[in-house]
Structure formats: structure tokens, C-alpha cells
Amino acid sequence: MNKPLLLLVPALAATAALLAAPAFAHPAPAPTARAGTAESAADLIETRVAELLDEQKVPGAAVALVVDGAPVLTAGYGEAVVGAADFGTGTAYYTGSVAKLFTTAAALRLVGEGALDLDADVNDVLADVEVPDTFPGEPVTLRHLLTHTSGFEDRIAGWARWAPAEMPTLAEFAADEMPERLREPGTVTAYNNYDMALAGLLVEDASGLPYADYVAEHVFAPLGMDATAAVREEPAKGPAAAEGYRYADGGQVPTAGRLAPATPAGPGVLTTAEDMSAFMTALATGDPRLGEGVAEQMTTRQFGMDDRMPGMGFSFQELAGPGDGVWFKAGDLSGYHTSLAVVPARGIGVHIAVNGDGEDAAATVAAAEAIVHDVLADLDALPAAPEREAARDDLDAYTGEYTSVRTTRSDFTELTRVFAPVTVEAADGGLTTTGLSGDPAVPEQHWTPVGDGLFQERDGTATIAFTADGYLLTSMSPTAAYEPVPRYDSTAVHLAALGFGAVALAAGFLALTATGIARAFRRGERKPLLRTATAWAAWLTGGTAAAVLVLLATAVADGNLLVQQVVTGAGVLPAVLVLSYAAVGLAAAALVLYAAAAAKRQWTARTATGQGFVVLGGLAFAAILVSLNLAAF
């Protein structure tokens, strides 16, 4: 029973990395022969992308490089469709969350025209959706949506579950799938996909046009982005449109889950390397065709939880530090991963897209982001890390377990926080963290105190900070803070309860099975009915629990496939949820029957102890299923 639990850890860790906000690992810059020129940066891209495709087992890629406000490189590499079509500069691919930049540009354009107000209650514009007044006097505004400070829970499970013909409208989706408001708006950065879906609905209601039509006419057309579009049906795959893949069983397997009603948040948006070159050029040069002042607003710091740490522009995040002038955005869908950075002061833009998860999507994303980082370093576009002297600090005040504020607490994806926790420990005069880097090759990091609650990565450029109210911030992912986990809700408590439940149920299942077989071959006194019913309920609880663990282990054995199944609701996950409810019900039934048998004095001391151990194990297992929303009530 324990082996399936062990199999969950690596896959869920990878899943947590992908479902979390993009984490930029700040590697040391790679040397080049002619550092600092557009040509050297283009050469670096050519070399490193070829290495990425080979090492990560990704079919193809598209890149665009802008330097001094002009396109320098636009290229495709590898295959758009395995064995059938090459990846070209005009090959379309899904942007993922990079499309949030299109939504942001559209919304800010309407702000400039007076049709939207950054600081007005969104309910003033929304026609068919109403955001509840959870925090009286603190309404959600467009500014909150564009900086990911709305306070909504981030929940994406099932977002891609519809067939194209059955897909609801954006307004229907926004009304039916509205998550809970968890925090007062404007207080905590918590990357949230619903934010941008709602921002897209504001674009619709303020303009009177469907989202896809508005961005086509007012964002894409002015820049000549003729191949970029928001779609609700899959295009034919070939030279004109790339297929997305995951690497499994020694080959490339097409993915699913790229379409959803929440188009403004990223799914269902196609672009090309040529179009992204045009878009980056507009951002890097402040092109008024995006809207007067739109690019400048997007690349200006709008919110931060600590002035010493990177913060948020509108949809963009600061890459290295506050006021560094380097802005970053990433996007991920099953089989497609994109990264984009712009440096307006230098007229620089870098974009990389791949059409494959590779063996481990988190590693593929980290490799692509490392290329973006190294290109910026080659162009001397990254500010030098500030020199800070080591300082004394109360390290014990920061130790413990943390979880991303993005962690969903209303569905089964809460599993990720238990099997992929972030921990902070005091060691060697500093701190050691695990699970904080988005790169699976860097599971552990070490930090030196350099200020009040501020720490510098040893042998690196990243920083972390702890706020007065206990949040952990990291320069690797400014789009989401981390909050401390109470001891009673910690990974250790969950795993202890799960381990005890699994052992008790396994022992009971085997013992009851052996007893049942033995009794089948010999006659004996019939046991009291309630005792027999308790035994059957406990036996069924153990069998159902085993099925839950086996199916869950099957689901997470391929982390890339698991991410796809989360958004589509397909695969074995529905069966896991049904069986989880059954296990909880059976555990409760076993408890009731055990108590009833005790009231009738049907137990001996020995049988009461043995059966009680199994019933208690079932309750512990059921409690974890409920706690992690595998059986949500």
C-alpha cells in the first residue's frame, strides 16, 4: 500500500510547478564569443534552441528577437507536426498565458478611450455577471485584475472539459465558474486565471464586441498580426498550425485541453513567430498603435508587496528586481510553452515557444526560460545584482512550511501542496528552502541574510523576502506570494494520517480476506449481524482505498498527462473522485456499525481492538480525502 504513495511525489511536484505561477530561476549567464551584439544573441538562440529540442525531447520551436526596436531574428526549428510538417515563422501555435498581454492591451486601450476605468467597481460595467460584495467597501477593479491582486481563488480544474459545439459563452463561463473571493483586493499578489477571463468580459461589455473580434480589430490588425486569433475550434495541423505533444513511451503523443471558454486568460489563442515579433516590437518601442500609453503602462510597476522585491506591471512581472526595467511573461498549455521578455529602455524583446512538454514539462519550461535569461545577459540587458553584505537575522522566525497563495482549496488539486511542499529551514547561518525553484533540477536552495527579512541566494542572483504579516516572496516568481502553513495542516500531519490509514486498512483488508477464506472451508458459529456488517464495511473500505491509491498513482505516473487531465476532467481522475466519495461513505458506515455492535455488546476485547484499529484507519484515510478535496463536501 505504501509504494503507490511514493510514486505520487515526483509527478505531483512537477504538476505543482506547472500549475503554479511561472518561476524564473536566474541562472548564471552563458558566455558567448561576441557578447553584447544582436548577432551574438541570435547565435546563442540558434545553438541553445537546438540543444533544448534534443535534450528535452521537444519536436519544434519558434523564436523572435528584437534589438534596438527592430526585428533581428524570426525563426522556426524542428517539426510543427511530427513526421509531416516543419516549424516555420508563419506556423501558428498556442500562446497560453502570454495571451493575457493581448487582453491587457485591449482593456487599457478602452481605459484610454474612457470606456473603462482602472479603479471602478467591475460590477459597474459587467452586464450579466455580478461579483459578490464579500469585502464591503472593497470592490474588485480592473486594476486588481490586471495585477493579479483581485483576491479570487485560482481554480482551473475542468476549464477545458467542453467540446467546441457545447462550449459556453465567456459571460456564461464567468458567471458559472466564478471562484470564491478569498482575500481583500489589492493586498496580496496571487496569479489568477479567472482575473483575465473577467478582464476579457469587461472588454466585451465595454466595447459591445465579442472578445475575439475586439482584439482582432484593435490589437492585432493595427500591428499587422494577421495570423493571430482567438479561436474556439482546433485548426487543421500542418505547416500552418503546430500540433502540441508530450513525450511518452519513447515517442511524441498529441495533447488535448487547449480550448476553453476563458480565452482572454490564454486557452484558444494562436499566434506565430512573425506576429510575436511585431507585438514585442510594439511593446519595446511604446508603439501608439497599441493605444496611447498602453505599452508604457504595461511595463511600469503597478503593485508590489515589498519595495525591495520584483513586482507587477499590468500582466507583466518584473524579472530581476524592482525598477530593473526588464519585464517577463510565460504561458503554458498542454503541449505548448511560451516565454517572452521585453526591455523597453533598450528596445529589446525575446520570445521562445515550443510545441512539446518533453519528458518533464517543468524542465522544458526551465530550459526555455534559461535561454531567454541568457540572451538578455548576452545583450547586457540585465542589471547587475546589487552587492549586499551579510546581516544578522532571527532565522527561526522564518522556518516552517509554506504554500503558494495560488493553491486551490476547493478541489482535488490541493493535493499538490501536500506532495510538493515549500519548506524553510535554518542552517549554516542562513536559510535552506526546498520546492521553491520552478526548475526540477534545483530542488534545494541556500540563502544568506542581507537585510531585515531579506535573503540573497548563495551562488545565484535570486532573492527572497518575508513580509511583516508572514508572507514569503521570491524574485523567481513575483506573481504569487507564499503563506505559512499551520502545523496542524502541514504535510507531516497529512502524510502521517494517510500512512496510518493506509497501513491499518491494508492490514484489515488482508486479515479479513484471510478470515473469510478460512471460514468458507469450515463450519462455525455464525457471528452477530452487526459484527459481520462492520467487517464487511471495513473490508470494502480497505479495497476502495487501495483502488483510490492505485488509480491516483496511475494518473500521476505521467506528470504531463496529469496536467492535461486536470483541465479536461478526462482520464482516471473522475474515477478517483467517485471512489474517494465511496471510501468516505464506507468508512463512516463502518464507524456507525462498529458503535452499534458495541452498544449491543457484540465485541470481545480482542475483536473490538482489532476491528477498532481498522475502523480508525478508515476514518483517518477518509479525513485526508475530505481535507484534500478528493471527496469534497
Secondary structure, DSSP 8 states (H G I E B T S, - for coil): -HHHHHHHHHHHHHHHHHHS------------TTTTSHHHHHHHHHHHHHHHHHHHT--EEEEEEEETTEEEEEEEEEEEETTTEE--TT-BEE-GGGGHHHHHHHHHHHHHTTS--TTSBGGGT-SS-----SSTT---BHHHHHHT-S-B----TTTT-S-GGG---HHHHHHHT---B-S-TTS--B--HHHHHHHHHHHHHHHSS-HHHHHIIIIIGGGT-TT-EE-SS----BTTB---EEEETTEEEE------S-GGGSTTEEE-HHHHHHHHHHHHHT-GGG-TTHHHHHTS--B-S-TTS--BSSS-EESSSTT---EEEEEEETTEEEEEEEEGGGTEEEEEEESB--S-HHHHHHHHHHHHHHHHHHTT-S------------GGGG-EEEEETT--SSSGGGHHHHHS-EEEEEETTEEEEES-SS-TT--EEEEEEEETTEEEETTS--EEEE-TTS-EEETT-TTB-EEE--GGGSHHHHHHHHHHHHHHHHHHHHHHHHHHHHHHTS------HHHHHHHHHHHHHHHHHHHHHHHHHHHHTSHHHHHHHHHH--TTHHHHHHHHHHHHHHHHHHHHHHHHHHHTT---HHHHHHHHHHHHHHHHHHHHHHHTTTT--
